[in-house]
Amino acid sequence: MTSRPLAAAVAALVEEGTRAPLAERSDPAAVLAGLMDLHGSVALARELSLLDRPAAPPPPAAEGARAEVRALAAERLGELAAALDSVFAAPFHRRNKLPDAAAVLATLELTGVLSARAAHERAARGGRPLASAVGQLWEPFGELTDRVLGRIRLETRALREELAPSLRALGPDAARLERFDAVIAAATQKRRERALAGLVPGLARAFARGLRAAVVALPEAVEIEHVAGWFAREQWLGRELQRMELVVQAVLAHEAGRLLALVDGAAAAGAPA
């Protein structure tokens, strides 16, 4: 969780006066310990003892196998990155089901956010109506973020499983490294998933803050063009979409970095002396 892209994304979501979990830990051993509970620690000890048992040596790897497995990993991860880039290149494509300006204005009207005549009245009365508007407007953005993050987890996990036989085939040291990585991943899975699960609520809170400030700044007579202005890249909603993209890219960089580090480590371990 302290890898640079993910740490930067988490820091962008943390409100002033609070601290992100594990944000100040630079010792890898301390980070690893923080990601394990008692059950994970016991499971890790058990699995590590099994790693010391001799295993049947894998058949020798074919010439060029190390380069091939690295190329396959890079290719698949590049395809995933390109697919995610296309989502945020056109976030309001109908497949993403995000509201347009007319839908946003209608939600503000139906929830009563705009019933107060002046900005200071909206700020004072913004409690329940604004909370309702935030919930309704954030829902499709949250669903999109959940879906994209779920795709990252699913595809990187599937790629990890697909590469495992090829990594083990690189040699006994590479096979041991692959097994060790799998053990560590299993022992820390719950805490890692819990930490990543906090990203979407953090985005939701940032969205709520931005919407409240934007509503307070609306003129007394609100027209569609006032809400449409929120969608510009430099305005609050545009900035929230950029924040969502930053988080998605950071999670992908984090997961891709872990996987490529394993591939490179296994390739080095399997290289002839």
Protein Blocks (a to p, Z undefined) as FASTA:
>chain_A
ZZfklmmmmmmmpcghiacehklpcbfklmmmmmpcfklmmmmmmmmmmmmpccdddddd
dehklmmmmmmmmmmmmmmmmmmmmmmmmmmbfklopacfklmmmmmmmnommmpmbfkl
mmmmmmmmmmmmmmmmmmmmmmmmmmmmmmmmmmmmmmmmmmmmmmmmnojklmmmmmmm
mmmmmmmmmmmmmmmmmmmmmmmmmmmmmmmmmmmmpcfbdcfklmmmmmpmklmklmmm
mmmmmmmmmmmmmmmmmmmmmmmmmmmmmpcZZ
